[in-house]
Amino acid sequence: MHLLWTRMLMVVVSTVIYYARWQSIALLLGVLWMAFQTLYWQPHLQPWVNHVRIGMHVSLAWCALLYMFNAFTVGACGGRPGAGHGVLGVAPGAQQRGFAVRAR
């Protein structure tokens, strides 16, 4: 039940908070808390299920850490408050470097 409340809080944070820096910090803390709770309590009887779940939480923590790194990198947001959301999309200035596909 404690993981459900943490996930709900993370959804509210990602919906309500507009600034990528504050959002990335809150999401990283939420994912680390879920990983800690899963590792500490070990809720399932089968060990392989616990290993899969903690691996999932650690991979989510890695993604949240990369999101925070992208949000706090100088020039990553381009001076706009919520511009850190396109982490997996085309990076700003990608057309100048030749990485973007040009529309004809």
Secondary structure in CASP SS format (residue, H / E / C, confidence):
PFRMAT SS
TARGET T0000
AUTHOR 0000-0000-0000
METHOD secondary structure of the structure
MODEL  1
M C 1.00
H H 1.00
L H 1.00
L H 1.00
W H 1.00
T H 1.00
R H 1.00
M H 1.00
L H 1.00
M H 1.00
V H 1.00
V H 1.00
V H 1.00
S H 1.00
T H 1.00
V H 1.00
I C 1.00
Y C 1.00
Y C 1.00
A H 1.00
R H 1.00
W H 1.00
Q H 1.00
S H 1.00
I H 1.00
A H 1.00
L H 1.00
L H 1.00
L H 1.00
G H 1.00
V H 1.00
L H 1.00
W H 1.00
M H 1.00
A H 1.00
F H 1.00
Q H 1.00
T H 1.00
L H 1.00
Y H 1.00
W H 1.00
Q C 1.00
P C 1.00
H C 1.00
L C 1.00
Q C 1.00
P H 1.00
W H 1.00
V H 1.00
N H 1.00
H H 1.00
V H 1.00
R H 1.00
I H 1.00
G H 1.00
M H 1.00
H H 1.00
V H 1.00
S H 1.00
L H 1.00
A H 1.00
W H 1.00
C H 1.00
A H 1.00
L H 1.00
L H 1.00
Y H 1.00
M H 1.00
F H 1.00
N H 1.00
A H 1.00
F H 1.00
T C 1.00
V C 1.00
G C 1.00
A C 1.00
C C 1.00
G C 1.00
G C 1.00
R C 1.00
P C 1.00
G C 1.00
A H 1.00
G H 1.00
H H 1.00
G C 1.00
V C 1.00
L C 1.00
G C 1.00
V C 1.00
A C 1.00
P C 1.00
G C 1.00
A H 1.00
Q H 1.00
Q H 1.00
R H 1.00
G C 1.00
F C 1.00
A C 1.00
V C 1.00
R C 1.00
A C 1.00
R C 1.00
END
